[in-house]
Amino acid sequence: MAQPISLSNPTSSWRWALAGGLLGLVLTLVIWAPARWLAAGVERALGDRVRLSDVRGSVWQGSTQLTLTAGAGSVDGISLPGRLDWQLSPSWTGAVAHVSAHCCMTQPLQIRLAVVGLNRLQLAVSDAVSQWPASLLSGLGTPWNTIQARGQLQLNTRGVRAVVQGGEVQLEGQVQLDAINMASRLSTLQPMGSYRFTLQGGRPSTVALTTLEGSLDLSGQGQWDAQGLHFQGEAKANADRVGALSNLLNIIGRREGARAIIQVN
């Protein structure tokens, strides 16, 4: 018959104490894991195009200063005015994050990550509207650091959901980005106009660029798939504004008189 373990035995007591200590250490790491661990993972996942500095708090609740960059090795960047806060709550099937930027969001953005099948993840983003300074784009490097855009970016998400399976991403919903009263250091025309970029989920997902108003007309369409963005469009200046927009047209794409051909493959 097996003998019961005696906790009065020095060896057994030492083992139980070690097990308890290790369990306490694991729980402490889970509960109080420093926010910089999460920040490092986000930076790697986004190819170092986002830099998170002055990170405070824990993995579950913290804040940081967000900077957009041109990628790994970039020494330049543009920082978001104010701080970015987050709260992360785990669940049986995934996690829910609430993200808020002091400068640009009136309510937190909810991001829900869930396991919905074998090797299948679903990422859902709440419907929201936010405002961002267009100057942030300069942090992304060429050609934005040359264009030096100014104005306001209004981001609108509607029913956005992404399903990831086997390395493929299926997008649903719509992301709309309105660029309002845009200007550039390359043009004396201020502002040049207002524009709308729309990403519509589907098979495949489509993109469209339209002009809301202005002397510089931007238009185009394309697709977004596993290989990236495929886009064809043009920038065209009104006849009486070609001189004021000439330098910008040269940067935007291949020049053909009063217009520039935009192509992304």
PyMOL commands that set and color helices and strands:
alter all, ss='L'
color gray80, all
select helices_A, chain A and resi 10-32+35-45+134-140+144-147+239-252
alter helices_A, ss='H'
color red, helices_A
select strands_A, chain A and resi 50-57+61-68+78-79+84-90+94-101+109-117+120-125+128-133+150-165+168-183+193-200+205-214+216-225+228-237+254-256+259-264
alter strands_A, ss='S'
color yellow, strands_A
deselect
rebuild
show_as cartoon
